[in-house]
């Protein structure tokens, strides 16, 4: 999801380019399902970097819960 919008991986790069084209700061946070394979998270990060995202933060369950 990007801002609560479902996005297929094949469209992720284009969607991210649209989101960040008018922003000076290109920072993205990734919150992955705990059941997701590590390689899938890495693929999302690779696509984001290719779309021009400069900084990527990974959110853990503890961060999400405010701990």
Buried (B, 14 or more C-beta within 10 A) or exposed (E): EEEEEEBEEEEBBEBBEEBBEEEEEBEBEEEBEEEEEEEEBEEBBEBBBEBEBEEBEEEEEEEEEEE
